[in-house]
Structures are given as C-alpha cells and as structure tokens.
C-alpha cells in the first residue's frame, strides 16, 4: 500500500513581535505574534519559536515577512524568513536576562538550549504548575482549567496546588463566573482526585524530567510518597527508567520549602 500526502500549505505573513511565555518549570519560550493568516482551514496568529537557538539558526527577526505552515497539519510553525524583503528596520531578538513576569534571574542551563527563570515565586510558574497538577494525565480535576486557576489565584483563594483541597463550595460560588452548581461540581472533582494512584500525584508535582512513565515506575518501586521523599539520590537513580539527572531533580524538588508546603 502506498499513501500519498499533499505537501503542507504554506502562507506568507508578517512577524509583528516575539513574546516570552514562562512555563511551569521556569523555561522561557519565545512565541511569534503574527499578522493573522488562514492556513489549512483555521486562522493562525501565533507560532512557537521553541528557543533562542532556533531563532538564531533560522535568522528570524521581528518585522520579517515569514513563511508559515502547520507542522503535521496541526501546530503552526515558521519555516523561514523572507530575507530578500527586509527593509533594514527588522529587530534581532535576544532572550531577556530577567524574567518578564517576575523580574527574577534568568540563566541558560549548561548543555541545554532552554533559558530558565530561577525564581520559585514566579506567578507564571505557579499558575502553570497548578494547571499541570489538575490536568487529565495528572490529578484529572475536571473543570479546573486555566481561567478558573487564574480566578482562584487572583482572589487569593489558593497559593499552591495543595490549597485546592481546602476550598469550599461556599467560597468558590462567590467568584466571577461561578455559581452554586459549578462550584459544587468543582469541589466534587477535587475530592474525587484524592482517589488517584500515587503515580498521578507524582507526575502532577511537575518535577523536571519526571514524566508519566518515570512516575509509574517510581511509585511501583517505593509504594508511598513518604518512601519516595526519604529515598536518596542514589536509590532513586537505580530505579529503571530513572537516571542520575532525574534523581537529582527529584531530591532537589522535595527539599524546596514550597514543595514541603504543597505536600503538607
């Protein structure tokens, strides 16, 4: 059998700006703000640029005319800049040395392309870490999407994922866009998440390099969260599919005051 596929549709548009998004582990990801263009049936106005190395390699500049397509017909990406149309007013982009969200120090990890905010108090990291904790593959808290997380944070009802379990329907129903039914459903979903296996909780913590697979084998090996916390870097590193770097990241994460507060 032979499958024939059409080449992905490519369109020209203008790169208006490059903005930084801070992820749950502090990684700064540059995103292209594009003049809206219709590609493969939908309007595209944003595209990830992944990291500074990709920007430098493709020599993409703010103000460029660029060629855009959808990778796998789903994810918008910039193929290249149309350099012959440059006017000279285009701006070279460099990743900032301070976090645009919290003003914390930004460093580039040795041997990695990523730039990372070092502040443990970064609001962007907090919001996305809670969103990850509540996601389908982690604690699967239905109804707790990005908008609700932001509302809870902005109204000082939570300061970490652990605070979700102290919420009451009476407090939640007074928030903008919420009512008795939606508040009751959210509290029910939060309580239901307590029945999830240890592997989902461990993955939900969002520890660097601890994906779903690693979380499962670690949970199977140590059985309880207390055992995992008490395990040494050497013991963790000896678990199948868990290497030295992952073990180090786990020990470091559990030693952080914010992590101890979350677990408590």
Number of C-alpha atoms within 10 A of each C-alpha: 3 4 4 6 6 5 7 14 13 17 16 16 21 21 26 17 18 23 17 19 18 22 18 21 18 23 21 26 20 23 18 24 18 22 16 14 15 14 18 14 7 10 11 21 17 22 20 18 21 16 18 17 13 13 18 13 9 13 14 26 24 19 20 25 23 22 17 25 22 19 13 8 13 11 12 19 20 25 16 17 22 15 13 8 10 13 9 8 10 14 12 12 17 12 17 13 15 15 25 18 14 16 13 17 14 20 17 14 10 8 6 8 13 18 22 22 26 17 15 15 12 20 16 18 22 21 22 20 22 26 24 22 25 27 18 13 15 23 27 20 22 17 18 20 14 16 11 18 21 17 17 20 16 11 11 9 18 19 17 18 21 16 13 19 13 11 17 14 17 13 11 23 17 12 15 11 11 15 15 14 10 15 22 17 15 24 23 14 18 22 14 14 19 13 9 12 13 20 23 21 21 23 24 26 22 20 20 16 16 21 18 15 12 20 22 18 16 23 20 13 14 18 13 13 16 9 12 19 16 13 16 14 18 12 13 23 19 12 17 11 14 19 16 14 12 20 23 16 16 23 18 13 18 18 12 11 10 15 15 12 12 14 12 8
